[in-house]
Amino acid sequence: MMTPAMLTGQTDRHLAPLCGAHRLQPEAINAFQQLQRAARQSGFNLLPASSFRDFDRQLAIWNGKFRGERPLLDNHSRPLDSQSLAVGERCHAILRWSALPGASRHHWGSDLDVYDPDLLPAGTSLQLEPWEYLPGGYLAPLADWLGVRMAEYGFYRPYAHDRGGVAAEPWHLSYRPLAQVAERLLTPDLLLASWKDRDVAGASWLTPRLPAIFRRYIGNVDKE
């Protein structure tokens, strides 16, 4: 059973090493390594770009975007001036691309972002923007392969489509047996409890709106 601390990124005791600094739950590691082997047989070098992310890291991302210290993008991946936006507009803009601290699926140890470094042109760095994975993008062949094979190993894309909440993220994979348990357990009350004594930018605007934010950005995902 996942505890509130596991669900909100406040512990890493449920994790094991995957590769480098990347960590996942052991069951997800085993499944991902099987997916990697299948990808290798098909000519792909499938690697994680991001895996577990704790509460503090997500808090730094959120607060940095809210305060204009990190880039913020609009619906078309174009830069926004966060400080020109009202608080509510700013929060919605951030939520399109980044989860609230305590609400990231990367807290669970079931989710990771993937890519193939061998598909990137020389001198090109990964941006984790949709165009890279869409037809004509560098990583489109990998994205197509994953679309056919990932379900065999228990993975799916929670952000396969733009459902009016989080923007499409073709790089984001969830390991279904773990992720769908966490989805059911995470609630607005658990999230709010994780913010106690923490400096979450925009909290006074966010707090009374958490149920609606949950419906639009957290629970509003693809299930298959």
Secondary structure, DSSP 8 states (H G I E B T S, - for coil): ---HHHHTTS--TT-EEEETTEEE-HHHHHHHHHHHHHHHHTT---EEEE----HHHHHHHHHHHHTTSS-EE-TTS-EE-GGGS-HHHHHHHHHTTS--TT--GGGTTSEEEEE-GGGS-TT------GGGTSTTSTTHHHHHHHHHHGGGGTEE-TTSS--SSS---TTEEEEHHHHHHHHHH--HHHHHHHTTT---TTHHHHGGGHHHHIIIIIS-----
